[in-house]
């Protein structure tokens, strides 16, 4: 084991001792978004993924480069993701598209966070990934972040097809896959306000990550992963 690895596990153990739950929690399942939630939005990864979306639409689907940003925004607002819009209006090889846009060296953008791992590992809940990406991308991200053993299930964009977040049907499918029947026992953690708002409307307890104020779009918000403990225990 390298000195760097030793230091990592020492830090993780130190944090783990601080984040153990001492009180019962009313929640049984927590759905975690993936991109820009399990890693900081300033990592540059999501920006790189969006750049490859543009490249794919230009090089493989023949779109004019100038119209792509506006079209992607239109599809994102109308369908939840660029992919769903492309599927609805154009002929697209979905597997090829997803493989292309996620074909990036994740270690150039991401690194494990010992505090984050300790917090998630301490949760007495069933913890799942719920993402509008595909399972292959999710597994790669979780591996690089050293979180892959903490999430026994990934609900990806294919699992909820033809829906996706923030469509109400996607939350219903995710709950069914998780074996949940009561949304009030579920938590959705996401960095996008319309997703946290939709989760709240679906009856879940929604938490907005990466913002200092929920502004009514979520039940709570946090910037630091250690804040998550107090939010969950206070409900």
C-alpha positions as YAML, in Angstrom:
chain: A
units: angstrom
residues:
- id: 1
  name: UNK
  ca: [0.00, 0.00, 0.00]
- id: 2
  name: UNK
  ca: [1.39, 3.41, -0.93]
- id: 3
  name: UNK
  ca: [1.81, 6.28, 1.53]
- id: 4
  name: UNK
  ca: [-0.96, 8.12, -0.32]
- id: 5
  name: UNK
  ca: [-3.33, 5.20, 0.17]
- id: 6
  name: UNK
  ca: [-2.40, 4.92, 3.84]
- id: 7
  name: UNK
  ca: [-3.14, 8.61, 4.31]
- id: 8
  name: UNK
  ca: [-6.47, 8.23, 2.53]
- id: 9
  name: UNK
  ca: [-7.66, 5.41, 4.78]
- id: 10
  name: UNK
  ca: [-6.41, 7.19, 7.91]
- id: 11
  name: UNK
  ca: [-8.44, 10.26, 6.96]
- id: 12
  name: UNK
  ca: [-11.48, 8.10, 6.14]
- id: 13
  name: UNK
  ca: [-11.29, 6.37, 9.51]
- id: 14
  name: UNK
  ca: [-10.95, 9.71, 11.26]
- id: 15
  name: UNK
  ca: [-14.05, 11.09, 9.58]
- id: 16
  name: UNK
  ca: [-15.98, 7.85, 10.02]
- id: 17
  name: UNK
  ca: [-15.68, 8.16, 13.77]
- id: 18
  name: UNK
  ca: [-17.48, 11.51, 13.57]
- id: 19
  name: UNK
  ca: [-20.41, 10.62, 11.38]
- id: 20
  name: UNK
  ca: [-22.06, 7.63, 13.05]
- id: 21
  name: UNK
  ca: [-25.82, 7.88, 13.48]
- id: 22
  name: UNK
  ca: [-27.12, 7.74, 17.02]
- id: 23
  name: UNK
  ca: [-30.81, 8.38, 16.37]
- id: 24
  name: UNK
  ca: [-33.50, 6.58, 14.36]
- id: 25
  name: UNK
  ca: [-34.22, 7.89, 10.88]
- id: 26
  name: UNK
  ca: [-37.63, 7.91, 9.21]
- id: 27
  name: UNK
  ca: [-36.17, 7.38, 5.75]
- id: 28
  name: UNK
  ca: [-35.45, 3.94, 4.33]
- id: 29
  name: UNK
  ca: [-34.16, 4.75, 0.82]
- id: 30
  name: UNK
  ca: [-31.99, 7.55, -0.53]
- id: 31
  name: UNK
  ca: [-31.64, 8.18, -4.26]
- id: 32
  name: UNK
  ca: [-28.40, 9.95, -5.18]
- id: 33
  name: UNK
  ca: [-27.94, 11.78, -8.45]
- id: 34
  name: UNK
  ca: [-24.56, 11.13, -10.08]
- id: 35
  name: UNK
  ca: [-23.09, 13.90, -12.25]
- id: 36
  name: UNK
  ca: [-22.38, 17.21, -10.48]
- id: 37
  name: UNK
  ca: [-23.73, 15.71, -7.24]
- id: 38
  name: UNK
  ca: [-21.32, 12.97, -6.23]
- id: 39
  name: UNK
  ca: [-18.51, 15.19, -7.47]
- id: 40
  name: UNK
  ca: [-18.19, 19.00, -7.52]
- id: 41
  name: UNK
  ca: [-19.70, 20.88, -10.45]
- id: 42
  name: UNK
  ca: [-16.41, 22.71, -10.96]
- id: 43
  name: UNK
  ca: [-14.59, 19.45, -11.78]
- id: 44
  name: UNK
  ca: [-15.04, 20.15, -15.49]
- id: 45
  name: UNK
  ca: [-16.38, 16.66, -16.24]
- id: 46
  name: UNK
  ca: [-19.95, 17.64, -17.03]
- id: 47
  name: UNK
  ca: [-18.71, 20.47, -19.24]
- id: 48
  name: UNK
  ca: [-16.58, 17.96, -21.14]
- id: 49
  name: UNK
  ca: [-19.54, 15.58, -21.50]
- id: 50
  name: UNK
  ca: [-21.71, 18.38, -22.92]
- id: 51
  name: UNK
  ca: [-18.93, 19.20, -25.36]
- id: 52
  name: UNK
  ca: [-18.96, 15.62, -26.62]
- id: 53
  name: UNK
  ca: [-22.76, 15.77, -26.95]
- id: 54
  name: UNK
  ca: [-22.29, 18.73, -29.27]
- id: 55
  name: UNK
  ca: [-19.57, 16.90, -31.21]
- id: 56
  name: UNK
  ca: [-21.75, 13.82, -31.66]
- id: 57
  name: UNK
  ca: [-24.70, 15.83, -32.90]
- id: 58
  name: UNK
  ca: [-22.47, 17.66, -35.36]
- id: 59
  name: UNK
  ca: [-20.26, 14.83, -36.59]
- id: 60
  name: UNK
  ca: [-22.61, 11.84, -36.45]
- id: 61
  name: UNK
  ca: [-26.06, 13.36, -36.87]
- id: 62
  name: UNK
  ca: [-25.28, 16.24, -39.23]
- id: 63
  name: UNK
  ca: [-26.58, 19.14, -37.14]
- id: 64
  name: UNK
  ca: [-25.35, 22.64, -37.87]
- id: 65
  name: UNK
  ca: [-22.91, 23.53, -35.09]
- id: 66
  name: UNK
  ca: [-24.57, 26.91, -34.55]
- id: 67
  name: UNK
  ca: [-28.01, 25.45, -33.85]
- id: 68
  name: UNK
  ca: [-26.90, 22.69, -31.47]
- id: 69
  name: UNK
  ca: [-26.79, 24.69, -28.18]
- id: 70
  name: UNK
  ca: [-30.29, 26.08, -28.68]
- id: 71
  name: UNK
  ca: [-31.66, 22.68, -29.70]
- id: 72
  name: UNK
  ca: [-30.07, 20.95, -26.73]
- id: 73
  name: UNK
  ca: [-31.55, 23.54, -24.37]
- id: 74
  name: UNK
  ca: [-34.98, 23.05, -25.98]
- id: 75
  name: UNK
  ca: [-34.79, 19.26, -25.60]
- id: 76
  name: UNK
  ca: [-33.46, 19.52, -22.05]
- id: 77
  name: UNK
  ca: [-36.37, 21.72, -20.97]
- id: 78
  name: UNK
  ca: [-39.01, 19.72, -22.86]
- id: 79
  name: UNK
  ca: [-37.82, 16.16, -22.32]
- id: 80
  name: UNK
  ca: [-35.43, 16.25, -19.37]
- id: 81
  name: UNK
  ca: [-32.33, 15.33, -21.37]
- id: 82
  name: UNK
  ca: [-30.86, 15.98, -24.80]
- id: 83
  name: UNK
  ca: [-31.00, 12.24, -25.44]
- id: 84
  name: UNK
  ca: [-34.74, 11.97, -24.88]
- id: 85
  name: UNK
  ca: [-35.32, 14.84, -27.33]
- id: 86
  name: UNK
  ca: [-33.10, 13.24, -29.94]
- id: 87
  name: UNK
  ca: [-34.91, 9.94, -29.49]
- id: 88
  name: UNK
  ca: [-38.29, 11.65, -29.92]
- id: 89
  name: UNK
  ca: [-37.44, 13.60, -33.06]
- id: 90
  name: UNK
  ca: [-34.46, 12.00, -34.78]
- id: 91
  name: UNK
  ca: [-32.97, 8.64, -35.65]
- id: 92
  name: UNK
  ca: [-30.25, 7.93, -33.13]
- id: 93
  name: UNK
  ca: [-28.24, 4.93, -31.97]
- id: 94
  name: UNK
  ca: [-28.71, 5.36, -28.22]
- id: 95
  name: UNK
  ca: [-25.94, 3.01, -27.10]
- id: 96
  name: UNK
  ca: [-23.46, 4.58, -29.50]
- id: 97
  name: UNK
  ca: [-24.42, 8.08, -28.36]
- id: 98
  name: UNK
  ca: [-24.03, 7.27, -24.66]
- id: 99
  name: UNK
  ca: [-20.71, 5.51, -25.22]
- id: 100
  name: UNK
  ca: [-19.38, 8.47, -27.22]
- id: 101
  name: UNK
  ca: [-20.40, 11.28, -24.87]
- id: 102
  name: UNK
  ca: [-18.98, 9.48, -21.82]
- id: 103
  name: UNK
  ca: [-15.71, 8.43, -23.46]
- id: 104
  name: UNK
  ca: [-13.47, 10.53, -21.23]
- id: 105
  name: UNK
  ca: [-10.60, 9.86, -18.84]
- id: 106
  name: UNK
  ca: [-12.44, 10.30, -15.55]
- id: 107
  name: UNK
  ca: [-9.27, 10.43, -13.48]
- id: 108
  name: UNK
  ca: [-8.43, 13.70, -15.22]
- id: 109
  name: UNK
  ca: [-11.49, 15.25, -13.54]
- id: 110
  name: UNK
  ca: [-12.39, 13.27, -10.42]
- id: 111
  name: UNK
  ca: [-10.79, 12.18, -7.15]
- id: 112
  name: UNK
  ca: [-12.14, 10.38, -4.07]
- id: 113
  name: UNK
  ca: [-13.44, 12.43, -1.14]
- id: 114
  name: UNK
  ca: [-12.84, 10.61, 2.19]
- id: 115
  name: UNK
  ca: [-15.43, 12.70, 4.05]
- id: 116
  name: UNK
  ca: [-18.10, 12.03, 1.45]
- id: 117
  name: UNK
  ca: [-17.40, 8.29, 1.56]
- id: 118
  name: UNK
  ca: [-17.56, 8.21, 5.36]
- id: 119
  name: UNK
  ca: [-20.88, 10.05, 5.43]
- id: 120
  name: UNK
  ca: [-22.52, 7.82, 2.83]
- id: 121
  name: UNK
  ca: [-21.08, 4.65, 4.38]
- id: 122
  name: UNK
  ca: [-22.57, 5.60, 7.75]
- id: 123
  name: UNK
  ca: [-26.13, 5.96, 6.45]
- id: 124
  name: UNK
  ca: [-28.55, 3.31, 7.77]
- id: 125
  name: UNK
  ca: [-30.58, 3.53, 4.56]
- id: 126
  name: UNK
  ca: [-30.75, 1.71, 1.23]
- id: 127
  name: UNK
  ca: [-28.67, 3.93, -1.04]
- id: 128
  name: UNK
  ca: [-29.15, 3.94, -4.82]
- id: 129
  name: UNK
  ca: [-27.87, 5.94, -7.75]
- id: 130
  name: UNK
  ca: [-30.65, 7.56, -9.81]
- id: 131
  name: UNK
  ca: [-29.13, 9.15, -12.91]
- id: 132
  name: UNK
  ca: [-30.06, 10.35, -16.36]
- id: 133
  name: UNK
  ca: [-26.78, 8.85, -17.57]
- id: 134
  name: UNK
  ca: [-26.35, 5.15, -18.33]
- id: 135
  name: UNK
  ca: [-25.15, 2.43, -15.98]
- id: 136
  name: UNK
  ca: [-21.73, 2.09, -17.62]
- id: 137
  name: UNK
  ca: [-20.89, 5.76, -16.99]
- id: 138
  name: UNK
  ca: [-22.24, 5.52, -13.45]
- id: 139
  name: UNK
  ca: [-20.12, 2.49, -12.64]
- id: 140
  name: UNK
  ca: [-16.98, 4.17, -13.98]
- id: 141
  name: UNK
  ca: [-17.63, 7.32, -11.94]
- id: 142
  name: UNK
  ca: [-18.31, 5.38, -8.75]
- id: 143
  name: UNK
  ca: [-15.11, 3.38, -9.20]
- id: 144
  name: UNK
  ca: [-12.96, 6.49, -9.61]
- id: 145
  name: UNK
  ca: [-14.66, 8.09, -6.58]
- id: 146
  name: UNK
  ca: [-14.14, 4.90, -4.52]
- id: 147
  name: UNK
  ca: [-17.88, 4.65, -3.87]
- id: 148
  name: UNK
  ca: [-18.85, 1.64, -5.98]
- id: 149
  name: UNK
  ca: [-19.31, -0.66, -2.98]
- id: 150
  name: UNK
  ca: [-21.76, 1.75, -1.31]
- id: 151
  name: UNK
  ca: [-24.48, 1.61, -3.96]
- id: 152
  name: UNK
  ca: [-25.97, -1.85, -4.58]
- id: 153
  name: UNK
  ca: [-28.27, -0.57, -7.34]
- id: 154
  name: UNK
  ca: [-28.07, 1.97, -10.16]
- id: 155
  name: UNK
  ca: [-31.31, 3.26, -11.67]
- id: 156
  name: UNK
  ca: [-30.12, 4.65, -14.98]
- id: 157
  name: UNK
  ca: [-31.75, 6.36, -17.95]
- id: 158
  name: UNK
  ca: [-32.45, 3.02, -19.61]
- id: 159
  name: UNK
  ca: [-34.14, 1.60, -16.51]
- id: 160
  name: UNK
  ca: [-36.80, 4.34, -16.53]
- id: 161
  name: UNK
  ca: [-37.19, 4.60, -20.33]
- id: 162
  name: UNK
  ca: [-38.97, 6.21, -22.06]
- id: 163
  name: UNK
  ca: [-38.97, 8.60, -19.10]
- id: 164
  name: UNK
  ca: [-36.20, 10.37, -17.18]
- id: 165
  name: UNK
  ca: [-35.84, 12.83, -14.33]
- id: 166
  name: UNK
  ca: [-37.72, 15.07, -13.64]
- id: 167
  name: UNK
  ca: [-40.72, 13.26, -15.16]
- id: 168
  name: UNK
  ca: [-43.09, 11.95, -12.45]
- id: 169
  name: UNK
  ca: [-43.10, 8.50, -14.05]
- id: 170
  name: UNK
  ca: [-39.34, 8.20, -13.54]
- id: 171
  name: UNK
  ca: [-39.71, 8.54, -9.77]
- id: 172
  name: UNK
  ca: [-42.47, 5.94, -9.74]
- id: 173
  name: UNK
  ca: [-40.27, 3.47, -11.63]
- id: 174
  name: UNK
  ca: [-37.25, 4.21, -9.41]
- id: 175
  name: UNK
  ca: [-39.30, 3.56, -6.29]
- id: 176
  name: UNK
  ca: [-40.65, 0.32, -7.71]
- id: 177
  name: UNK
  ca: [-37.14, -0.87, -8.55]
- id: 178
  name: UNK
  ca: [-36.05, 0.02, -5.02]
- id: 179
  name: UNK
  ca: [-38.94, -1.91, -3.53]
- id: 180
  name: UNK
  ca: [-40.46, 1.23, -2.02]
- id: 181
  name: UNK
  ca: [-44.18, 1.96, -1.90]
- id: 182
  name: UNK
  ca: [-44.17, 5.06, 0.33]
- id: 183
  name: UNK
  ca: [-42.48, 8.14, -1.19]
- id: 184
  name: UNK
  ca: [-42.37, 9.86, 2.21]
- id: 185
  name: UNK
  ca: [-39.75, 7.32, 3.26]
- id: 186
  name: UNK
  ca: [-37.56, 8.23, 0.28]
- id: 187
  name: UNK
  ca: [-34.98, 10.99, -0.23]
- id: 188
  name: UNK
  ca: [-33.78, 12.43, -3.55]
- id: 189
  name: UNK
  ca: [-30.43, 14.26, -3.57]
- id: 190
  name: UNK
  ca: [-29.75, 16.19, -6.78]
- id: 191
  name: UNK
  ca: [-28.00, 19.33, -8.01]
- id: 192
  name: UNK
  ca: [-30.78, 20.42, -10.39]
- id: 193
  name: UNK
  ca: [-33.66, 22.40, -8.90]
- id: 194
  name: UNK
  ca: [-36.34, 21.12, -11.22]
- id: 195
  name: UNK
  ca: [-35.43, 17.56, -10.23]
- id: 196
  name: UNK
  ca: [-35.57, 18.29, -6.50]
- id: 197
  name: UNK
  ca: [-38.84, 20.15, -7.06]
- id: 198
  name: UNK
  ca: [-40.32, 17.21, -8.98]
- id: 199
  name: UNK
  ca: [-39.16, 14.76, -6.31]
- id: 200
  name: UNK
  ca: [-40.80, 16.90, -3.64]
- id: 201
  name: UNK
  ca: [-44.02, 17.00, -5.65]
- id: 202
  name: UNK
  ca: [-43.82, 13.20, -5.93]
- id: 203
  name: UNK
  ca: [-43.89, 12.99, -2.13]
- id: 204
  name: UNK
  ca: [-40.17, 12.44, -1.52]
- id: 205
  name: UNK
  ca: [-37.98, 14.48, 0.80]
- id: 206
  name: UNK
  ca: [-35.75, 16.34, -1.65]
- id: 207
  name: UNK
  ca: [-32.32, 17.80, -0.95]
- id: 208
  name: UNK
  ca: [-30.55, 20.22, -3.26]
- id: 209
  name: UNK
  ca: [-26.78, 19.77, -3.41]
- id: 210
  name: UNK
  ca: [-24.36, 22.58, -4.18]
- id: 211
  name: UNK
  ca: [-26.58, 25.57, -3.35]
- id: 212
  name: UNK
  ca: [-26.75, 27.82, -0.29]
- id: 213
  name: UNK
  ca: [-30.53, 28.22, -0.48]
- id: 214
  name: UNK
  ca: [-33.24, 25.80, -1.59]
- id: 215
  name: UNK
  ca: [-35.62, 28.68, -2.50]
- id: 216
  name: UNK
  ca: [-38.63, 26.39, -2.23]
- id: 217
  name: UNK
  ca: [-37.27, 24.00, -4.86]
- id: 218
  name: UNK
  ca: [-36.30, 21.42, -2.24]
- id: 219
  name: UNK
  ca: [-36.95, 20.54, 1.39]
- id: 220
  name: UNK
  ca: [-33.33, 21.23, 2.28]
- id: 221
  name: UNK
  ca: [-29.93, 22.00, 0.78]
- id: 222
  name: UNK
  ca: [-26.26, 21.50, 1.59]
- id: 223
  name: UNK
  ca: [-22.78, 22.33, 0.35]
- id: 224
  name: UNK
  ca: [-20.67, 20.12, 2.61]
- id: 225
  name: UNK
  ca: [-21.36, 16.39, 2.82]
- id: 226
  name: UNK
  ca: [-21.14, 16.40, 6.61]
- id: 227
  name: UNK
  ca: [-24.20, 18.70, 6.65]
- id: 228
  name: UNK
  ca: [-26.25, 15.82, 5.25]
- id: 229
  name: UNK
  ca: [-26.23, 14.06, 8.61]
- id: 230
  name: UNK
  ca: [-27.99, 16.85, 10.45]
- id: 231
  name: UNK
  ca: [-30.55, 17.29, 7.68]
- id: 232
  name: UNK
  ca: [-31.58, 13.64, 7.73]
- id: 233
  name: UNK
  ca: [-31.58, 13.26, 11.52]
- id: 234
  name: UNK
  ca: [-33.72, 16.36, 12.01]
- id: 235
  name: UNK
  ca: [-36.66, 15.00, 10.02]
...
